[in-house]
Amino acid sequence: MPEIRCDFHIHTSASPDGHCPVDAVLSAAAERGLSAVAVTDHDTTAAAKAALLIKDSPVLVIPGIEVSTRDGHVLVLGTTKEYERGKPAEETIAEAKKDGCFVIIPHPYHRFRHAVGLANPDALPLADAIEAYNSRYYTKRSNERAAETARRLGKPVTAGSDAHECAYAGDGINIIDTDEVSIDGIFAAARAGKIRAECIQTPPSVYTKESYHNVMRKIKKFLHIGMRK
């Protein structure tokens, strides 16, 4: 049975805090031995749409989006639709599943990272899977807690690099057993539990640097809005 190596959680420069254009992300993923990637920018599918138009892409592209719900982030895979921000997580999950998408709760217990598991744990059983291997962590406990919750709920465990720079695409890898090398085949195998998740830690110095730039970007945006009033 063919094995697909896939990262379900990658950002491009279409995200406010992303640094690499989508074609560079796909090339970097291929160089790291991936056969598929999900392009999941914050509240936009612009890069995912662009990726689908790239001829002879080195990897299978799964279009997706990381939605900012009222309760935290929700990954919706298998779509180019941009879901409305700020809704309760349950509503976004229900809408996405009605659309036939594959829904993952990313970093559910990572504090300061829009964690649905902390803000609204009742939403977790509604998702298709739980990301228990997020590469951007300081301590392993948040990932361990996510894995424990996934086991308790009978949900598949997934991995995501949550990469915001090309070099770290593939730090989170899902090894999927499927006869059908396609988006539908990947989702069906994942739902059936034919998936193994692994991750390596993105260097904390990288995450610290990105967090600092994120804060500065938000401060500048706030000051700019204030000056316009």
MIPAVEX-299082 format. One record per residue (C-alpha): residue in three letters; x, y, z. Coordinates in Angstrom, 2 decimals, decimal comma. Last residue first. Layout:
REM MIPAVEX-299082
site resn=ala	X=X	Y=Y	Z=Z;
...
END
This chain:
REM MIPAVEX-299082
site resn=lys	X=-8,88	Y=58,35	Z=13,94;
site resn=arg	X=-6,10	Y=57,67	Z=11,44;
site resn=met	X=-3,38	Y=57,89	Z=14,08;
site resn=gly	X=-5,06	Y=55,18	Z=16,15;
site resn=ile	X=-5,27	Y=52,82	Z=13,19;
site resn=his	X=-1,55	Y=53,27	Z=12,56;
site resn=leu	X=-0,76	Y=52,74	Z=16,24;
site resn=phe	X=-2,74	Y=49,49	Z=16,30;
site resn=lys	X=-1,10	Y=48,25	Z=13,09;
site resn=lys	X=2,34	Y=49,12	Z=14,47;
site resn=ile	X=1,56	Y=47,26	Z=17,70;
site resn=lys	X=0,28	Y=44,24	Z=15,76;
site resn=arg	X=3,43	Y=44,07	Z=13,64;
site resn=met	X=5,62	Y=44,44	Z=16,74;
site resn=val	X=3,82	Y=41,53	Z=18,42;
site resn=asn	X=4,23	Y=39,34	Z=15,35;
site resn=his	X=7,89	Y=40,29	Z=14,98;
site resn=tyr	X=8,49	Y=39,16	Z=18,57;
site resn=ser	X=6,56	Y=35,92	Z=18,04;
site resn=glu	X=8,60	Y=35,17	Z=14,91;
site resn=lys	X=11,86	Y=35,67	Z=16,79;
site resn=thr	X=10,70	Y=33,48	Z=19,68;
site resn=tyr	X=9,52	Y=30,77	Z=17,27;
site resn=val	X=12,87	Y=30,76	Z=15,52;
site resn=ser	X=14,80	Y=30,71	Z=18,81;
site resn=pro	X=12,62	Y=27,81	Z=19,96;
site resn=pro	X=14,08	Y=25,69	Z=17,12;
site resn=thr	X=11,18	Y=23,85	Z=15,40;
site resn=gln	X=10,74	Y=20,66	Z=17,36;
site resn=ile	X=10,51	Y=17,47	Z=15,38;
site resn=cys	X=7,21	Y=15,89	Z=14,52;
site resn=glu	X=5,55	Y=12,55	Z=13,89;
site resn=ala	X=2,04	Y=11,37	Z=13,11;
site resn=arg	X=0,99	Y=7,95	Z=11,93;
site resn=ile	X=-2,18	Y=7,58	Z=9,87;
site resn=lys	X=-4,55	Y=4,82	Z=8,87;
site resn=gly	X=-7,04	Y=5,96	Z=11,52;
site resn=ala	X=-10,08	Y=5,53	Z=9,30;
site resn=arg	X=-10,58	Y=9,31	Z=9,22;
site resn=ala	X=-6,97	Y=9,67	Z=8,07;
site resn=ala	X=-7,43	Y=7,07	Z=5,32;
site resn=ala	X=-10,57	Y=8,80	Z=4,03;
site resn=phe	X=-8,91	Y=12,22	Z=4,13;
site resn=ile	X=-5,84	Y=11,03	Z=2,23;
site resn=gly	X=-7,92	Y=9,24	Z=-0,40;
site resn=asp	X=-10,11	Y=12,30	Z=-0,91;
site resn=ile	X=-7,01	Y=14,46	Z=-1,42;
site resn=ser	X=-5,52	Y=11,95	Z=-3,82;
site resn=val	X=-3,08	Y=9,05	Z=-3,85;
site resn=glu	X=-5,71	Y=6,34	Z=-3,48;
site resn=asp	X=-4,40	Y=3,06	Z=-2,07;
site resn=thr	X=-3,83	Y=4,75	Z=1,29;
site resn=asp	X=-1,52	Y=4,48	Z=4,26;
site resn=ile	X=-0,74	Y=7,96	Z=5,61;
site resn=ile	X=2,48	Y=9,12	Z=7,23;
site resn=asn	X=1,71	Y=12,53	Z=8,73;
site resn=ile	X=4,75	Y=14,75	Z=9,18;
site resn=gly	X=5,37	Y=17,85	Z=11,29;
site resn=asp	X=8,80	Y=19,41	Z=10,74;
site resn=gly	X=7,86	Y=19,05	Z=7,09;
site resn=ala	X=7,97	Y=22,73	Z=6,23;
site resn=tyr	X=10,58	Y=24,19	Z=8,57;
site resn=ala	X=12,95	Y=25,67	Z=6,00;
site resn=cys	X=10,12	Y=27,37	Z=4,15;
site resn=glu	X=9,28	Y=29,78	Z=6,98;
site resn=his	X=5,92	Y=30,14	Z=8,75;
site resn=ala	X=5,77	Y=26,43	Z=9,49;
site resn=asp	X=2,84	Y=25,15	Z=11,55;
site resn=ser	X=4,84	Y=21,92	Z=11,31;
site resn=gly	X=1,64	Y=19,95	Z=11,64;
site resn=ala	X=0,97	Y=16,47	Z=12,95;
site resn=thr	X=-2,28	Y=14,55	Z=13,23;
site resn=val	X=-3,89	Y=12,29	Z=15,83;
site resn=pro	X=-7,04	Y=10,44	Z=14,79;
site resn=lys	X=-9,99	Y=10,83	Z=17,17;
site resn=gly	X=-11,30	Y=8,25	Z=19,61;
site resn=leu	X=-12,33	Y=10,92	Z=22,10;
site resn=arg	X=-10,07	Y=9,63	Z=24,89;
site resn=arg	X=-7,25	Y=8,97	Z=22,44;
site resn=ala	X=-7,52	Y=12,47	Z=20,98;
site resn=thr	X=-7,59	Y=13,98	Z=24,47;
site resn=glu	X=-4,41	Y=12,16	Z=25,49;
site resn=ala	X=-2,70	Y=13,27	Z=22,28;
site resn=ala	X=-3,68	Y=16,90	Z=22,95;
site resn=arg	X=-2,32	Y=16,63	Z=26,49;
site resn=glu	X=0,96	Y=15,32	Z=25,16;
site resn=asn	X=1,20	Y=18,19	Z=22,68;
site resn=ser	X=0,65	Y=20,77	Z=25,42;
site resn=arg	X=3,12	Y=18,95	Z=27,69;
site resn=lys	X=5,98	Y=18,86	Z=25,21;
site resn=thr	X=7,49	Y=22,17	Z=26,28;
site resn=tyr	X=8,42	Y=25,18	Z=24,16;
site resn=tyr	X=6,36	Y=24,21	Z=21,14;
site resn=arg	X=6,25	Y=24,99	Z=17,43;
site resn=ser	X=6,34	Y=21,50	Z=15,93;
site resn=asn	X=2,69	Y=20,71	Z=16,57;
site resn=tyr	X=2,15	Y=17,01	Z=17,15;
site resn=ala	X=-1,22	Y=16,50	Z=18,82;
site resn=glu	X=-3,30	Y=18,02	Z=16,04;
site resn=ile	X=-6,77	Y=16,66	Z=16,67;
site resn=ala	X=-8,91	Y=14,96	Z=14,04;
site resn=asp	X=-12,34	Y=14,96	Z=12,40;
site resn=ala	X=-13,63	Y=17,78	Z=14,60;
site resn=leu	X=-16,86	Y=17,71	Z=16,60;
site resn=pro	X=-15,34	Y=16,06	Z=19,69;
site resn=leu	X=-13,09	Y=19,14	Z=20,19;
site resn=ala	X=-15,83	Y=21,76	Z=20,25;
site resn=asp	X=-16,85	Y=21,03	Z=23,85;
site resn=pro	X=-13,34	Y=22,03	Z=24,92;
site resn=asn	X=-14,14	Y=25,71	Z=24,32;
site resn=ala	X=-11,44	Y=28,18	Z=25,32;
site resn=leu	X=-8,71	Y=25,78	Z=26,43;
site resn=gly	X=-9,18	Y=23,16	Z=23,71;
site resn=val	X=-9,79	Y=25,89	Z=21,14;
site resn=ala	X=-6,26	Y=27,21	Z=21,64;
site resn=his	X=-5,65	Y=30,61	Z=20,05;
site resn=arg	X=-1,87	Y=30,46	Z=20,51;
site resn=phe	X=-1,28	Y=32,20	Z=23,85;
site resn=arg	X=-1,45	Y=28,85	Z=25,62;
site resn=his	X=-0,93	Y=25,77	Z=23,48;
site resn=tyr	X=-3,74	Y=23,38	Z=24,46;
site resn=pro	X=-5,58	Y=22,80	Z=21,18;
site resn=his	X=-2,49	Y=23,22	Z=18,95;
site resn=pro	X=-4,58	Y=22,63	Z=15,82;
site resn=ile	X=-8,20	Y=21,37	Z=15,82;
site resn=ile	X=-8,53	Y=19,52	Z=12,51;
site resn=val	X=-11,44	Y=19,53	Z=10,08;
site resn=phe	X=-11,59	Y=17,60	Z=6,80;
site resn=cys	X=-14,03	Y=19,25	Z=4,40;
site resn=gly	X=-17,28	Y=17,95	Z=2,94;
site resn=asp	X=-19,02	Y=21,34	Z=2,86;
site resn=lys	X=-21,29	Y=20,18	Z=5,69;
site resn=lys	X=-18,09	Y=19,40	Z=7,58;
site resn=ala	X=-16,93	Y=22,99	Z=7,10;
site resn=glu	X=-20,24	Y=24,48	Z=8,25;
site resn=ala	X=-20,34	Y=22,26	Z=11,33;
site resn=ile	X=-16,74	Y=23,10	Z=12,23;
site resn=thr	X=-17,37	Y=26,83	Z=11,80;
site resn=glu	X=-20,48	Y=26,69	Z=13,94;
site resn=glu	X=-18,83	Y=24,66	Z=16,70;
site resn=ala	X=-15,86	Y=27,06	Z=16,79;
site resn=pro	X=-18,13	Y=29,99	Z=17,59;
site resn=lys	X=-17,96	Y=32,58	Z=14,81;
site resn=gly	X=-15,24	Y=35,22	Z=14,79;
site resn=arg	X=-13,98	Y=34,90	Z=11,24;
site resn=glu	X=-16,17	Y=33,94	Z=8,30;
site resn=tyr	X=-14,90	Y=31,02	Z=6,27;
site resn=glu	X=-12,85	Y=31,61	Z=3,14;
site resn=lys	X=-13,63	Y=28,84	Z=0,67;
site resn=thr	X=-10,72	Y=27,26	Z=-1,20;
site resn=thr	X=-11,43	Y=23,94	Z=0,46;
site resn=gly	X=-10,03	Y=20,50	Z=1,22;
site resn=leu	X=-8,73	Y=21,22	Z=4,70;
site resn=val	X=-10,28	Y=23,36	Z=7,44;
site resn=leu	X=-7,94	Y=24,04	Z=10,34;
site resn=val	X=-9,60	Y=25,68	Z=13,37;
site resn=his	X=-7,97	Y=28,40	Z=15,46;
site resn=gly	X=-9,44	Y=29,84	Z=18,64;
site resn=asp	X=-12,75	Y=30,21	Z=20,43;
site resn=arg	X=-14,32	Y=33,03	Z=18,44;
site resn=thr	X=-13,02	Y=31,42	Z=15,29;
site resn=ser	X=-9,85	Y=32,41	Z=13,45;
site resn=val	X=-9,89	Y=29,98	Z=10,53;
site resn=glu	X=-6,73	Y=28,27	Z=9,36;
site resn=ile	X=-7,38	Y=27,61	Z=5,67;
site resn=gly	X=-7,09	Y=24,80	Z=3,18;
site resn=pro	X=-6,04	Y=23,62	Z=-0,25;
site resn=ile	X=-4,34	Y=20,21	Z=-0,32;
site resn=val	X=-1,53	Y=20,40	Z=-2,87;
site resn=leu	X=0,13	Y=17,18	Z=-4,04;
site resn=val	X=3,87	Y=17,80	Z=-4,23;
site resn=pro	X=6,41	Y=18,85	Z=-6,87;
site resn=ser	X=3,77	Y=20,97	Z=-8,62;
site resn=asp	X=3,89	Y=20,25	Z=-12,35;
site resn=lys	X=1,77	Y=23,28	Z=-13,20;
site resn=ile	X=1,02	Y=25,67	Z=-10,38;
site resn=leu	X=-2,67	Y=26,56	Z=-10,47;
site resn=leu	X=-3,54	Y=24,67	Z=-7,27;
site resn=ala	X=-0,83	Y=26,61	Z=-5,46;
site resn=ala	X=-2,42	Y=29,93	Z=-6,40;
site resn=lys	X=-5,73	Y=28,84	Z=-4,88;
site resn=ala	X=-3,96	Y=27,77	Z=-1,69;
site resn=ala	X=-2,06	Y=31,07	Z=-1,66;
site resn=ala	X=-5,28	Y=33,11	Z=-1,75;
site resn=thr	X=-7,11	Y=30,85	Z=0,71;
site resn=thr	X=-7,30	Y=33,43	Z=3,47;
site resn=asp	X=-8,19	Y=33,45	Z=7,17;
site resn=his	X=-4,69	Y=32,59	Z=8,38;
site resn=asp	X=-2,94	Y=30,44	Z=5,80;
site resn=thr	X=-3,38	Y=26,69	Z=5,54;
site resn=val	X=-1,61	Y=25,21	Z=2,51;
site resn=ala	X=-1,87	Y=21,46	Z=3,12;
site resn=val	X=1,12	Y=19,53	Z=1,86;
site resn=ala	X=1,66	Y=16,30	Z=-0,09;
site resn=ser	X=4,55	Y=14,04	Z=-1,16;
site resn=leu	X=7,02	Y=15,21	Z=1,45;
site resn=gly	X=10,68	Y=14,25	Z=1,18;
site resn=arg	X=12,30	Y=17,36	Z=2,61;
site resn=glu	X=13,14	Y=18,66	Z=-0,86;
site resn=ala	X=9,47	Y=18,29	Z=-1,79;
site resn=ala	X=8,43	Y=20,48	Z=1,13;
site resn=ala	X=11,00	Y=23,12	Z=0,19;
site resn=ser	X=9,70	Y=23,20	Z=-3,38;
site resn=leu	X=6,10	Y=23,57	Z=-2,20;
site resn=val	X=7,03	Y=26,37	Z=0,21;
site resn=ala	X=9,00	Y=28,20	Z=-2,49;
site resn=asp	X=5,97	Y=28,08	Z=-4,80;
site resn=val	X=3,78	Y=29,44	Z=-1,98;
site resn=pro	X=5,81	Y=32,54	Z=-1,34;
site resn=cys	X=7,75	Y=32,47	Z=1,94;
site resn=his	X=7,61	Y=34,64	Z=5,08;
site resn=gly	X=4,33	Y=34,09	Z=6,91;
site resn=asp	X=3,20	Y=36,36	Z=9,76;
site resn=pro	X=0,45	Y=38,19	Z=7,88;
site resn=ser	X=-0,45	Y=34,92	Z=6,14;
site resn=ala	X=-0,26	Y=35,13	Z=2,33;
site resn=ser	X=3,51	Y=34,80	Z=2,80;
site resn=thr	X=2,94	Y=31,08	Z=3,24;
site resn=his	X=1,75	Y=28,95	Z=6,13;
site resn=ile	X=1,85	Y=25,18	Z=6,63;
site resn=his	X=-0,35	Y=22,75	Z=8,61;
site resn=phe	X=-1,24	Y=19,28	Z=7,28;
site resn=asp	X=2,29	Y=18,12	Z=6,41;
site resn=cys	X=2,10	Y=14,94	Z=4,32;
site resn=arg	X=4,08	Y=11,79	Z=3,71;
site resn=ile	X=1,94	Y=9,44	Z=1,63;
site resn=glu	X=2,51	Y=5,71	Z=1,88;
site resn=pro	X=1,44	Y=3,42	Z=-0,93;
site resn=met	X=0,00	Y=0,00	Z=0,00;
END
